[in-house]
Structures are given as structure tokens and as C-alpha cells.
């Protein structure tokens, strides 16, 4: 089966996934070196090493990236809530534990709800999205 752009009819199309994966590269480098020098204080030597890791993305890969899971926001909310509660309330240890448990359970419930009802449908739609390289139209198949 052959797909074409619904706007211009071109078959020069690609998925958003292919654009994202083609424009995303992992970076992992290691550098090592050494040196020797001398002066009035004698001879001095040293070794040095460094490593760099990261991700490089083109603007197109960034534009057509999959939807975010928002995991960091949930863990940030959990940590913020626990710290705020501990700073504001000076209750009995049992009360603090119970309320902290309720806050963490609420955040986990929110994360699971978000993952199932927000992230999953957006990701499924992203999987179906295509881009026409001729006219620039984005469309769903």
C-alpha cells in the first residue's frame, strides 16, 4: 500500500517518528591526556581525563518529538509537597507519615492517570502522524 500527501499528492512523505529518530543522536565521548613540564621547581607531570554524554537534536527532530511523559513534574510535586508539609506542620510523627503517604499516593495516582488518559492517546496519535517533504503538510494516516 502506498501513501501520498492529501494536499499535494506527493509520495515523498515520512513519519514523524522517522524525522525524530533521524535527527536525534546520542553523544558519548571520552578525552584523556597527559603532560610533562619542567622549570626552576623541577619536573612536573600530570594526567587528565574527561567524558561528555548527552543528546544532539536537529530543529526538525525537536519539532516532531513524541509527547512528554511529564515524569519530572510528578516527582517534583511529590518532593515539594513532602518538604512543604514538613516545614509548615509540626505534628506527631504518625500524622506526618500518614499525610506524607497520602500526598505520595495522590501523586502516583495522578501520574498513572496522566500516563493512561493523556500521554497514551497523544503518543498513539503521534505514531500515526506523517509529514510531506514537498509541501510541508503534516497529516494523520
Backbone as CSV, one residue per row, in Angstrom:
resi,resn,N_x,N_y,N_z,CA_x,CA_y,CA_z,C_x,C_y,C_z
1,UNK,0.842,-1.174,0.000,0.000,0.000,0.000,0.891,1.242,0.000
2,UNK,0.584,2.185,-0.828,1.374,3.406,-0.971,0.583,4.602,-0.446
3,UNK,1.232,5.382,0.395,0.596,6.573,0.941,1.082,7.808,0.188
4,UNK,0.215,8.800,0.081,0.578,10.074,-0.548,0.032,11.217,0.299
5,UNK,0.581,12.383,0.084,0.142,13.581,0.788,-1.272,13.952,0.338
6,UNK,-2.176,14.198,1.291,-3.541,14.551,0.899,-3.644,15.948,0.281
7,UNK,-2.639,16.801,0.493,-2.686,18.167,-0.043,-2.128,18.253,-1.458
8,UNK,-0.915,17.689,-1.677,-0.272,17.852,-2.985,-0.150,16.552,-3.775
9,UNK,-0.442,15.401,-3.146,-0.371,14.122,-3.840,1.023,13.517,-3.923
10,UNK,2.016,14.150,-3.311,3.388,13.643,-3.380,3.536,12.362,-2.563
11,UNK,4.412,11.472,-3.049,4.725,10.275,-2.268,6.032,10.459,-1.484
12,UNK,6.572,11.664,-1.478,7.783,11.993,-0.725,7.364,12.385,0.700
13,UNK,6.949,11.368,1.445,6.453,11.598,2.803,7.220,10.727,3.780
14,UNK,7.183,11.085,5.047,7.849,10.314,6.092,7.086,10.482,7.401
15,UNK,7.281,9.545,8.302,6.578,9.617,9.584,7.279,10.603,10.514
16,UNK,6.527,11.123,11.467,7.126,11.988,12.488,8.185,11.207,13.264
17,UNK,7.949,9.915,13.482,8.924,9.080,14.189,10.261,9.056,13.437
18,UNK,10.216,8.893,12.103,11.452,8.851,11.313,12.190,10.182,11.363
19,UNK,11.448,11.290,11.328,12.088,12.606,11.427,12.769,12.749,12.777
20,UNK,12.069,12.352,13.841,12.616,12.449,15.199,13.858,11.572,15.353
21,UNK,13.750,10.298,14.960,14.879,9.377,15.135,16.055,9.743,14.235
22,UNK,15.778,10.224,13.020,16.852,10.599,12.110,17.608,11.846,12.549
23,UNK,16.972,12.684,13.327,17.602,13.925,13.765,18.072,13.920,15.202
24,UNK,18.052,12.745,15.842,18.472,12.631,17.238,19.686,11.726,17.329
25,UNK,20.733,12.217,17.975,21.960,11.437,18.141,22.391,11.460,19.598
26,UNK,22.868,10.315,20.076,23.450,10.253,21.416,24.920,10.623,21.323
27,UNK,25.384,11.372,22.309,26.781,11.803,22.352,27.440,11.128,23.545
28,UNK,28.585,10.506,23.307,29.331,9.862,24.373,30.809,9.918,23.995
29,UNK,31.541,10.838,24.587,32.953,10.999,24.253,33.809,10.921,25.514
30,UNK,35.023,10.478,25.325,35.996,10.429,26.413,37.298,11.026,25.904
31,UNK,37.903,11.874,26.715,39.168,12.514,26.370,40.179,12.228,27.471
32,UNK,41.383,11.881,27.056,42.453,11.638,28.027,43.719,12.320,27.525
33,UNK,44.499,12.776,28.458,45.741,13.425,28.065,46.727,13.479,29.217
34,UNK,47.923,13.849,28.884,48.960,13.952,29.898,49.990,14.976,29.475
35,UNK,50.733,15.416,30.418,51.752,16.400,30.101,52.893,16.345,31.089
36,UNK,54.001,16.867,30.642,55.196,16.930,31.472,55.822,18.302,31.265
37,UNK,56.256,18.895,32.321,56.870,20.211,32.199,57.974,20.370,33.228
38,UNK,58.839,21.269,32.940,59.928,21.496,33.877,60.183,22.972,34.055
39,UNK,60.737,23.297,35.148,61.062,24.682,35.440,62.029,24.742,36.603
40,UNK,62.100,25.884,37.246,63.031,26.061,38.349,62.664,25.183,39.538
41,UNK,61.395,24.755,39.609,60.967,23.909,40.728,61.162,22.432,40.466
42,UNK,61.610,22.071,39.304,61.800,20.665,38.987,60.876,20.248,37.847
43,UNK,60.725,18.967,37.727,59.876,18.417,36.666,58.507,18.096,37.259
44,UNK,57.457,18.506,36.528,56.086,18.280,36.979,55.330,17.567,35.861
45,UNK,54.517,16.607,36.233,53.718,15.883,35.251,52.282,15.772,35.717
46,UNK,51.430,15.467,34.784,50.030,15.310,35.155,49.248,14.560,34.098
47,UNK,48.177,13.966,34.537,47.258,13.271,33.647,45.875,13.886,33.829
48,UNK,45.104,13.876,32.777,43.756,14.436,32.847,42.808,13.565,32.034
49,UNK,41.591,13.511,32.457,40.571,12.763,31.724,39.232,13.451,31.877
50,UNK,38.413,13.337,30.865,37.072,13.928,30.906,36.151,13.129,30.000
51,UNK,34.887,13.152,30.337,33.908,12.500,29.476,32.688,13.397,29.320
52,UNK,32.055,13.261,28.191,30.859,14.045,27.885,29.782,13.111,27.375
53,UNK,28.587,13.259,27.917,27.448,12.496,27.417,26.288,13.455,27.192
54,UNK,25.416,13.107,26.296,24.268,13.966,26.044,23.523,13.531,24.807
55,UNK,22.706,14.439,24.307,21.874,14.165,23.142,21.920,15.388,22.247
56,UNK,22.032,15.154,20.956,22.013,16.224,19.974,20.770,16.042,19.114
57,UNK,20.017,17.146,18.924,18.809,17.074,18.108,18.771,18.217,17.116
58,UNK,18.302,17.896,15.913,18.061,18.945,14.936,16.761,19.657,15.328
59,UNK,16.519,20.813,14.712,15.269,21.536,14.982,14.063,20.712,14.545
60,UNK,14.197,19.988,13.447,13.091,19.151,12.972,12.801,18.030,13.965
61,UNK,13.847,17.401,14.509,13.647,16.333,15.494,12.972,16.872,16.748
62,UNK,13.353,18.063,17.145,12.729,18.685,18.313,11.261,18.996,18.032
63,UNK,10.973,19.489,16.837,9.603,19.841,16.468,8.708,18.604,16.395
64,UNK,9.241,17.491,15.898,8.441,16.287,15.698,8.714,15.221,16.755
65,UNK,9.154,15.622,17.934,9.418,14.671,19.010,8.111,14.145,19.600
66,UNK,8.167,12.959,20.212,6.954,12.401,20.818,6.509,13.241,22.009
67,UNK,5.258,13.080,22.443,4.784,13.850,23.590,5.549,13.495,24.856
68,UNK,5.612,14.439,25.771,6.347,14.269,27.023,5.535,13.457,28.028
69,UNK,6.229,12.635,28.810,5.566,11.845,29.851,5.336,12.648,31.128
70,UNK,6.015,13.757,31.312,5.881,14.628,32.485,6.232,13.911,33.780
71,UNK,7.220,13.011,33.754,7.638,12.297,34.950,8.302,13.242,35.937
72,UNK,9.140,14.131,35.438,9.839,15.066,36.315,8.890,15.949,37.095
73,UNK,7.812,16.368,36.476,6.841,17.223,37.154,6.175,16.483,38.299
74,UNK,5.899,15.202,38.122,5.255,14.431,39.185,6.203,14.248,40.361
75,UNK,7.453,13.865,40.088,8.403,13.692,41.194,8.708,15.027,41.860
76,UNK,8.747,16.083,41.082,8.929,17.410,41.671,7.782,17.758,42.604
77,UNK,6.563,17.424,42.197,5.392,17.693,43.038,5.444,16.875,44.317
78,UNK,5.881,15.627,44.223,5.986,14.781,45.419,6.997,15.365,46.393
79,UNK,8.181,15.677,45.910,9.236,16.210,46.782,8.825,17.555,47.372
80,UNK,8.268,18.437,46.546,7.830,19.749,47.025,6.753,19.600,48.092
81,UNK,5.783,18.708,47.861,4.683,18.528,48.813,5.177,18.015,50.156
82,UNK,6.075,17.049,50.123,6.604,16.492,51.374,7.400,17.541,52.136
83,UNK,8.277,18.258,51.443,9.085,19.285,52.116,8.204,20.398,52.659
84,UNK,7.235,20.845,51.860,6.329,21.904,52.312,5.548,21.465,53.543
85,UNK,5.045,20.233,53.529,4.289,19.743,54.673,5.171,19.689,55.918
86,UNK,6.389,19.187,55.771,7.289,19.073,56.925,7.672,20.441,57.474
87,UNK,7.785,21.436,56.603,8.134,22.781,57.067,6.954,23.498,57.728
88,UNK,5.756,23.288,57.223,4.593,24.030,57.713,3.935,23.413,58.932
89,UNK,3.978,22.106,59.042,3.265,21.438,60.129,4.239,20.706,61.029
90,UNK,4.065,20.937,62.308,4.906,20.274,63.295,4.024,19.319,64.088
91,UNK,3.533,18.290,63.409,2.605,17.364,64.034,3.300,16.144,64.567
92,UNK,2.503,15.220,65.067,3.023,13.957,65.584,3.605,13.148,64.425
93,UNK,4.618,12.335,64.684,5.243,11.553,63.615,4.246,10.680,62.848
94,UNK,3.268,10.109,63.529,2.266,9.288,62.852,1.439,10.100,61.878
95,UNK,1.078,11.321,62.261,0.296,12.205,61.395,1.119,12.597,60.177
96,UNK,2.380,12.929,60.396,3.262,13.311,59.289,3.388,12.142,58.313
97,UNK,3.588,10.936,58.834,3.729,9.766,57.972,2.460,9.515,57.178
98,UNK,1.307,9.626,57.827,0.038,9.375,57.158,-0.220,10.399,56.058
99,UNK,0.000,11.685,56.368,-0.243,12.727,55.366,0.783,12.638,54.239
100,UNK,2.032,12.361,54.572,3.057,12.197,53.541,2.697,11.030,52.621
101,UNK,2.230,9.937,53.217,1.796,8.787,52.413,0.650,9.183,51.490
102,UNK,-0.311,9.937,52.015,-1.455,10.369,51.199,-1.001,11.253,50.038
103,UNK,-0.046,12.163,50.291,0.462,13.043,49.232,1.172,12.226,48.155
104,UNK,2.044,11.315,48.573,2.782,10.487,47.614,1.813,9.596,46.829
105,UNK,0.838,8.999,47.509,-0.145,8.155,46.827,-0.952,8.973,45.818
106,UNK,-1.323,10.200,46.177,-2.053,11.074,45.265,-1.233,11.410,44.025
107,UNK,0.047,11.681,44.225,0.921,11.996,43.086,1.107,10.779,42.183
108,UNK,1.239,9.605,42.774,1.380,8.393,41.969,0.090,8.118,41.195
109,UNK,-1.050,8.324,41.849,-2.335,8.167,41.171,-2.423,9.149,40.003
110,UNK,-2.026,10.410,40.240,-2.067,11.411,39.173,-1.157,10.997,38.017
111,UNK,0.042,10.513,38.309,0.979,10.098,37.270,0.370,8.971,36.424
112,UNK,-0.198,7.946,37.089,-0.799,6.832,36.361,-1.993,7.289,35.526
113,UNK,-2.790,8.205,36.088,-3.926,8.761,35.349,-3.425,9.512,34.111
114,UNK,-2.401,10.339,34.291,-1.831,11.118,33.190,-1.267,10.183,32.109
115,UNK,-0.557,9.162,32.552,0.065,8.228,31.608,-0.998,7.520,30.766
116,UNK,-2.088,7.099,31.402,-3.124,6.342,30.707,-4.053,7.242,29.885
117,UNK,-4.483,8.366,30.438,-5.532,9.174,29.807,-5.026,10.375,29.010
118,UNK,-3.790,10.784,29.227,-3.258,11.938,28.493,-2.116,11.506,27.578
119,UNK,-1.082,10.874,28.159,0.108,10.524,27.385,-0.183,9.451,26.325
120,UNK,-0.844,8.359,26.718,-1.067,7.240,25.793,-1.838,7.668,24.536
121,UNK,-2.947,8.420,24.654,-3.634,8.849,23.430,-2.793,9.793,22.564
122,UNK,-2.046,10.699,23.208,-1.195,11.614,22.430,-0.090,10.842,21.712
123,UNK,0.491,9.858,22.394,1.549,9.064,21.783,1.002,8.241,20.619
124,UNK,-0.178,7.647,20.802,-0.803,6.864,19.728,-1.069,7.741,18.510
125,UNK,-1.505,8.976,18.732,-1.738,9.888,17.609,-0.418,10.280,16.946
126,UNK,0.622,10.516,17.744,1.945,10.856,17.206,2.455,9.726,16.301
127,UNK,2.194,8.484,16.685,2.614,7.322,15.883,1.980,7.314,14.498
128,UNK,0.810,7.943,14.342,0.090,7.938,13.064,0.376,9.169,12.199
129,UNK,1.186,10.108,12.717,1.414,11.366,12.007,2.527,11.231,10.960
130,UNK,2.269,11.877,9.798,3.199,11.892,8.676,3.482,13.329,8.265
131,UNK,4.575,13.512,7.533,4.992,14.839,7.055,5.318,14.737,5.572
132,UNK,4.809,15.694,4.794,5.121,15.751,3.365,6.375,16.604,3.185
133,UNK,7.393,16.024,2.579,8.639,16.750,2.349,8.536,17.723,1.178
134,UNK,7.483,17.623,0.401,7.309,18.515,-0.750,6.616,19.815,-0.346
135,UNK,5.438,19.698,0.316,4.675,20.923,0.634,4.686,21.269,2.117
136,UNK,5.213,20.383,2.969,5.325,20.675,4.397,4.078,20.372,5.217
137,UNK,3.103,19.715,4.621,1.868,19.393,5.334,2.077,18.235,6.303
138,UNK,1.523,18.356,7.509,1.501,17.269,8.478,0.100,16.669,8.455
139,UNK,0.014,15.349,8.415,-1.289,14.707,8.339,-1.250,13.346,9.026
140,UNK,-2.438,12.822,9.323,-2.563,11.544,10.005,-3.068,10.490,9.021
141,UNK,-2.468,9.316,9.102,-2.916,8.188,8.269,-3.513,7.144,9.180
